[in-house]
């Protein structure tokens, strides 16, 4: 064989080998992509940090076999997707409400309600705020009730001795479970609030807003305060600061609350969903502490595991908000559909 023929034959062989290798690679990639299962989670921005921690560790343990997506539409927005069958799991910073129960029922979706931690809903101000050293629930109501809109605009209207400075308010939007809970606890009726404040479903936006204005006040879940202590100052409510101790002993009321995940009956038999929920509950105490929420007693996670494994559907709240519920009261209730 002359050199030219050898060269051509070599190139032909190399071309075939390259083509086979490329085809083989594409085939492997296609198989790999088809083998990756997805768990879809959406809902509360308050629950997001603990779910994100669970998702990250679970995906590492699964070595790419399962992908967990975690969205933030707020508790209400999350339940809308959940009851349309668009998500496997919904994070919620308040219990499922009757209208959401009805929407799920109409779509043939049942759910398992699983408490994963306790949160201390935290009122925050700018670090340079030297006057709001304590606020009562009555004073918070004076700030946030619907009648305050357009009328209560200065700090000195809240208490004699407070400065004549503009009161700039930041809070969760109407789709947020934190908004629902705060208004129920402080104003006396869920969703009853003035509307002239800066609202966002993204708690990081609220953090930035308060941290940039010395006359600002806002509220959100404790994890977001703990992550930004250098930018914010927590305000005692009725003389009590939010902390693990004050949540556990029940003194940080009415602003301590359970937070949940809800698992859809349409998804519970998917292996990837089952594995993720079991992993979540087995490690929820660790994840709670990592993101600065208050872990439930070990017995609570064991009970939650049993409820999940036995498919105990329903809610312990009957479609109603429950304010000031202590941990032991939460654990003593039985779920009903």
Secondary structure, 3 states (H helix, E strand, C coil): CCHHHHHHHHHHHHHHHHHHHHHHHHHHHHHHHHHCEEEEEEECHHHHHHHHHHHHHHHHHHCCCEEEEECCCHHHHHHHHHHCCCCCEEEECCCCCHHHHHHHHHCCCCEEEEEEEEEECEEEEECCCCCCCEECHHHHHHHHCHHHCCCCCEHHHCCCCCCCCECEEEEECCCCHHHHHHHHHHHCCCCCCCCCCEEECCHHHHHHHHHCCCCEEEEECHHHHHHCCCCEEECEECCECCCHHHHHCCCCCCCEEEEEEEEECCCCCCHHHHHHHHHHHHHHHHHHHHCCCECCCHHHHHHHHHHHHCCCCEECCCCCCCCCCCHHHHHHCCCEC
